Amino acid sequence: MDRIGIVGAGAWGTALANTAAKAGRAATLWAHEADVVEGINAARENGVFLPGVKLDPGVVATGKLAEIAACDVVLWVTPAQFARRVLRDYSRFHRPGVPVVMCAKGIEEDTLCLMSEVLTQELPRSPWGVLSGPTFAAEVARGLPTAITLACADEALARRLAHAVGTPAFRPYWSRDVIAAEVGGAVKNVLAIACGIVSGRGLGHNAQAALITRGLAEITRLAVAKGAQPVSLMGLAGLGDLILTATSMMSRNFSLGAALGQGRALADILAERRAVTEGVATARAVRDLAAKTGIDMPVAAAVAAVLFDGADIAATISDLLARPLRAEQD
């Protein structure tokens, strides 16, 4: 696994490419945007999505998916709602047997598929894994200490992948619970929007802590319904990722929620951003998937109602607070 391909040159994809290069690998980074390719190769910087971070000389950008097919392992880091389309384009070049690691966090809106389900439908003959956990791309790119979950049904493959991308500062811990890693990574973005709204409304730290805790219960219910083990959600890709994303303005989802809580319109917030805020599209998908599986997820449903149904934030908060009291473990 000396040659690592990374598909998607947003902040996270660029950070992973830089990490792979620091681990001594040749990192080929595919970008949809020609200006991103040019900037990385000419100036050693992704000035669009990860400005201010000088990239390792081992990172080479390309706009050709065929060049990714020459790599020994592929990290898939496109936005979740574009994953299927780009996978379909890439499938013409992919060599069967080359592992693909899904690094996108989300649930496909149209199909309600997890990202691994999208991956296995489009590349059915490839071994695969899921990389998820508490990571801010800028910190990873700068080499600050980070721990993350690498989930894979094949533990031997997980070990090989972990050693391929791991460094003293970037520590992948392997797991066999791929469903927990995926559901945790997807739903935490929705809950981070809720926590941002609470912060923007000035409702205090108690309310934020309550949302994180009850949100973790929602993540666990959905993950277990999909086949995960509940204890897995206590790890990096569950509790760890939720704490990070739901407490910091460095999180695109939390900061979007904070702006909503302060009274700004969703369309205006999104218009200012070139990077994707995954929790927006995922909110509707989570609500629909929970309804399909019969899972109670009131916080996630409330976020979707605010984003897509025109629900008033103050009234939505009042409705959540008026829910009947219940046992904590229910």
C-alpha positions as CSV (number, residue, x, y, z in Angstrom):
1,M,0.0,0.0,0.0
2,D,2.7,2.5,-1.0
3,R,0.5,4.4,-3.5
4,I,-2.7,5.9,-1.9
5,G,-5.4,7.6,-4.0
6,I,-7.7,10.1,-2.5
7,V,-10.9,11.0,-4.3
8,G,-12.2,14.4,-3.2
9,A,-10.0,17.4,-2.5
10,G,-12.1,19.3,0.1
11,A,-10.5,20.1,3.4
12,W,-10.8,16.5,4.7
13,G,-9.5,14.8,1.5
14,T,-6.6,17.2,1.4
15,A,-5.7,16.6,5.0
16,L,-5.8,12.8,4.4
17,A,-3.5,13.2,1.4
18,N,-1.1,15.2,3.4
19,T,-1.2,12.6,6.2
20,A,-0.6,9.8,3.8
21,A,2.4,11.6,2.3
22,K,3.8,12.2,5.8
23,A,3.5,8.5,6.4
24,G,5.9,8.0,3.5
25,R,3.3,7.1,0.8
26,A,2.8,8.5,-2.6
27,A,-0.5,10.4,-2.4
28,T,-2.5,11.1,-5.6
29,L,-5.4,13.5,-4.8
30,W,-8.3,13.8,-7.3
31,A,-10.1,17.2,-7.4
32,H,-13.2,18.1,-9.4
33,E,-12.1,21.7,-9.5
34,A,-9.3,22.6,-11.9
35,D,-8.2,25.6,-9.8
36,V,-7.7,23.3,-6.8
37,V,-5.5,20.9,-8.9
38,E,-3.4,23.8,-10.1
39,G,-3.0,25.4,-6.7
40,I,-1.9,22.2,-5.1
41,N,0.7,21.3,-7.7
42,A,2.0,24.8,-8.3
43,A,1.8,26.4,-4.8
44,R,1.7,23.3,-2.5
45,E,-1.6,24.6,-1.0
46,N,-5.3,24.0,-1.4
47,G,-6.2,27.7,-1.2
48,V,-9.9,27.0,-1.8
49,F,-10.7,24.4,0.9
50,L,-7.7,24.3,3.2
51,P,-5.9,27.6,3.0
52,G,-2.7,28.3,5.0
53,V,-1.5,24.7,5.1
54,K,1.6,23.8,3.1
55,L,1.3,20.3,1.7
56,D,3.9,17.6,1.7
57,P,5.8,17.2,-1.6
58,G,4.5,13.7,-1.8
59,V,1.0,15.0,-2.5
60,V,0.2,15.3,-6.3
61,A,-3.2,16.5,-7.5
62,T,-5.0,15.4,-10.6
63,G,-8.3,16.0,-12.4
64,K,-8.3,12.5,-13.9
65,L,-10.0,9.6,-12.1
66,A,-8.1,7.1,-14.2
67,E,-4.9,8.1,-12.4
68,I,-6.5,7.1,-9.1
69,A,-7.0,3.5,-10.5
70,A,-3.2,3.0,-10.5
71,C,-3.1,3.3,-6.6
72,D,-2.9,0.4,-4.1
73,V,-5.8,1.7,-1.9
74,V,-8.4,4.5,-2.5
75,L,-9.7,6.8,0.2
76,W,-13.2,8.1,-0.9
77,V,-13.8,11.6,0.4
78,T,-16.3,13.2,-1.9
79,P,-19.4,14.9,-0.3
80,A,-21.9,12.2,0.6
81,Q,-24.6,13.3,-1.8
82,F,-22.1,13.1,-4.7
83,A,-20.5,9.9,-3.8
84,R,-22.6,7.6,-6.0
85,R,-22.1,9.8,-9.1
86,V,-18.4,9.9,-8.8
87,L,-18.1,6.3,-7.9
88,R,-20.0,5.4,-11.1
89,D,-17.6,7.5,-13.1
90,Y,-14.6,6.0,-11.4
91,S,-15.9,2.4,-11.7
92,R,-14.7,2.3,-15.4
93,F,-11.1,2.5,-14.2
94,H,-11.1,0.6,-10.9
95,R,-9.1,-2.6,-10.6
96,P,-11.1,-5.3,-8.7
97,G,-9.5,-6.2,-5.4
98,V,-8.1,-2.7,-4.7
99,P,-9.5,-1.7,-1.2
100,V,-11.7,1.4,-1.0
101,V,-12.1,3.2,2.3
102,M,-15.2,5.3,2.7
103,C,-14.4,8.6,4.4
104,A,-17.5,10.5,3.5
105,K,-20.0,11.0,6.3
106,G,-23.7,11.0,5.4
107,I,-26.8,9.2,4.3
108,E,-27.9,9.4,0.6
109,E,-31.1,11.4,0.4
110,D,-32.7,9.6,-2.5
111,T,-32.1,6.0,-1.4
112,L,-31.5,6.4,2.4
113,C,-28.4,4.2,1.8
114,L,-25.4,4.4,4.1
115,M,-22.2,5.3,2.3
116,S,-20.9,1.8,2.4
117,E,-24.1,0.6,0.8
118,V,-23.5,3.1,-2.0
119,L,-19.9,1.9,-2.3
120,T,-20.7,-1.8,-2.5
121,Q,-23.5,-1.2,-5.0
122,E,-21.2,0.7,-7.4
123,L,-17.9,-1.2,-6.7
124,P,-19.2,-4.7,-5.8
125,R,-15.9,-6.6,-6.1
126,S,-13.8,-4.3,-3.9
127,P,-12.8,-4.9,-0.3
128,W,-13.8,-1.9,1.7
129,G,-13.7,-0.1,5.1
130,V,-14.9,3.0,6.8
131,L,-12.8,5.8,8.3
132,S,-14.6,8.0,10.8
133,G,-14.0,9.8,14.0
134,P,-13.3,13.2,15.7
135,T,-11.3,15.1,13.2
136,F,-11.0,18.7,12.1
137,A,-9.2,18.7,8.8
138,A,-6.9,21.7,9.5
139,E,-5.6,20.1,12.7
140,V,-4.9,16.7,10.9
141,A,-3.2,18.5,8.0
142,R,-0.9,20.3,10.4
143,G,0.1,17.1,12.2
144,L,-1.7,17.7,15.5
145,P,-2.5,14.6,17.5
146,T,-5.6,12.8,16.2
147,A,-7.3,9.4,16.9
148,I,-9.8,7.9,14.5
149,T,-11.8,4.7,13.9
150,L,-11.0,2.5,10.9
151,A,-13.9,0.0,10.7
152,C,-13.6,-3.0,8.5
153,A,-15.2,-6.5,8.5
154,D,-11.8,-8.0,7.6
155,E,-9.6,-7.2,10.6
156,A,-6.4,-8.2,8.7
157,L,-7.3,-5.6,6.0
158,A,-8.0,-3.0,8.7
159,R,-4.6,-3.6,10.2
160,R,-2.9,-3.1,6.8
161,L,-4.8,0.0,6.1
162,A,-4.1,1.4,9.6
163,H,-0.4,1.0,9.1
164,A,-0.5,2.4,5.6
165,V,-1.9,5.8,6.7
166,G,-1.0,5.9,10.4
167,T,1.6,8.2,11.8
168,P,2.6,9.0,15.4
169,A,0.2,11.9,15.3
170,F,-2.6,10.2,13.2
171,R,-3.7,7.0,15.0
172,P,-6.3,4.8,13.4
173,Y,-7.9,2.3,15.8
174,W,-9.5,-0.6,14.0
175,S,-13.0,-2.0,14.6
176,R,-15.3,-4.5,12.9
177,D,-18.4,-2.5,13.5
178,V,-18.7,-0.6,10.3
179,I,-22.4,0.3,10.8
180,A,-21.6,2.1,14.1
181,A,-18.9,4.1,12.5
182,E,-21.1,5.1,9.6
183,V,-24.2,6.0,11.6
184,G,-22.2,7.8,14.2
185,G,-20.4,9.9,11.5
186,A,-23.5,10.8,9.7
187,V,-26.0,11.6,12.4
188,K,-23.5,13.6,14.6
189,N,-23.6,16.3,11.8
190,V,-27.3,16.7,12.2
191,L,-27.0,16.9,16.0
192,A,-24.2,19.5,15.7
193,I,-26.6,21.7,13.9
194,A,-29.0,21.4,16.8
195,C,-26.3,22.2,19.3
196,G,-25.3,25.2,17.2
197,I,-28.9,26.5,17.3
198,V,-28.9,26.1,21.1
199,S,-25.7,28.1,21.2
200,G,-26.9,30.8,18.8
201,R,-30.1,31.2,20.9
202,G,-28.0,31.6,24.1
203,L,-29.7,28.7,25.9
204,G,-26.7,27.7,27.9
205,H,-24.3,24.9,28.4
206,N,-26.8,22.7,30.3
207,A,-29.0,22.6,27.2
208,Q,-26.0,21.8,25.0
209,A,-24.9,18.9,27.2
210,A,-28.5,17.6,27.3
211,L,-28.7,17.7,23.5
212,I,-25.4,15.9,23.1
213,T,-26.4,13.1,25.5
214,R,-29.9,12.6,24.2
215,G,-28.5,12.9,20.6
216,L,-26.1,10.1,21.4
217,A,-29.1,8.0,22.4
218,E,-30.7,8.8,19.0
219,I,-27.5,7.8,17.2
220,T,-27.4,4.5,19.2
221,R,-31.0,3.6,18.5
222,L,-30.6,4.0,14.7
223,A,-27.3,2.3,14.6
224,V,-28.6,-0.7,16.6
225,A,-31.6,-0.9,14.3
226,K,-29.2,-1.1,11.3
227,G,-27.2,-3.9,13.0
228,A,-24.5,-2.1,15.1
229,Q,-23.4,-3.0,18.7
230,P,-24.4,-0.2,21.1
231,V,-21.0,-0.3,22.9
232,S,-19.4,0.8,19.6
233,L,-21.1,4.2,19.8
234,M,-19.1,4.9,23.0
235,G,-15.9,5.1,20.9
236,L,-14.2,7.6,18.6
237,A,-16.7,7.4,15.7
238,G,-19.7,7.8,18.1
239,L,-19.2,9.8,21.3
240,G,-15.9,11.2,20.3
241,D,-17.0,12.6,16.9
242,L,-20.2,14.0,18.4
243,I,-18.4,15.9,21.2
244,L,-16.0,17.5,18.7
245,T,-18.5,18.4,16.1
246,A,-21.2,19.6,18.4
247,T,-19.1,22.0,20.6
248,S,-16.9,24.0,18.3
249,M,-17.3,26.8,15.8
250,M,-14.7,25.1,13.7
251,S,-17.4,22.6,12.8
252,R,-19.3,23.7,9.7
253,N,-22.5,22.1,11.0
254,F,-22.3,23.7,14.5
255,S,-21.5,27.1,13.0
256,L,-24.4,26.8,10.6
257,G,-26.7,26.0,13.5
258,A,-25.4,28.9,15.5
259,A,-26.2,31.3,12.6
260,L,-29.7,29.8,12.3
261,G,-30.1,30.3,16.0
262,Q,-29.2,34.0,15.6
263,G,-31.9,34.4,13.1
264,R,-30.1,34.1,9.8
265,A,-31.8,32.3,6.8
266,L,-30.4,28.9,5.7
267,A,-30.1,30.0,2.1
268,D,-28.0,33.0,3.0
269,I,-25.7,30.9,5.2
270,L,-25.1,28.3,2.5
271,A,-24.6,30.9,-0.2
272,E,-21.5,32.1,1.7
273,R,-19.9,28.7,1.7
274,R,-18.1,26.8,-1.0
275,A,-17.5,23.7,1.2
276,V,-20.4,21.3,1.8
277,T,-22.2,21.3,5.2
278,E,-23.0,17.6,5.3
279,G,-25.6,17.8,8.1
280,V,-28.1,19.7,6.0
281,A,-28.8,17.0,3.4
282,T,-28.3,14.3,6.0
283,A,-31.0,15.8,8.3
284,R,-33.8,14.9,5.9
285,A,-32.3,11.5,5.2
286,V,-32.0,10.7,8.9
287,R,-35.6,11.7,9.5
288,D,-36.8,9.6,6.7
289,L,-34.7,6.6,7.6
290,A,-35.8,6.8,11.2
291,A,-39.4,6.9,10.1
292,K,-38.8,3.9,7.8
293,T,-37.3,1.9,10.5
294,G,-39.7,3.0,13.3
295,I,-37.0,4.7,15.4
296,D,-37.8,7.7,17.6
297,M,-35.3,10.5,16.8
298,P,-37.0,13.7,17.9
299,V,-33.9,16.0,17.9
300,A,-32.9,14.9,14.3
301,A,-36.5,15.3,13.2
302,A,-36.7,18.8,14.7
303,V,-33.5,19.8,12.8
304,A,-35.1,18.6,9.6
305,A,-38.3,20.5,10.3
306,V,-36.4,23.7,10.8
307,L,-34.2,23.3,7.7
308,F,-36.8,22.1,5.3
309,D,-40.3,22.6,6.6
310,G,-40.1,26.2,7.7
311,A,-40.6,25.3,11.4
312,D,-40.1,28.1,13.8
313,I,-37.1,27.6,15.9
314,A,-38.6,28.9,19.2
315,A,-41.7,26.8,18.7
316,T,-39.7,23.7,17.8
317,I,-37.6,24.1,21.0
318,S,-40.8,24.5,23.0
319,D,-42.2,21.3,21.5
320,L,-39.1,19.4,22.4
321,L,-39.2,20.6,26.0
322,A,-42.9,19.7,26.2
323,R,-42.3,16.1,25.3
324,P,-43.5,13.6,28.0
325,L,-41.0,12.7,30.7
326,R,-39.6,9.2,30.3
327,A,-37.0,6.8,31.6
328,E,-33.5,7.7,30.5
329,Q,-32.8,4.3,28.9
330,D,-36.0,4.1,26.9
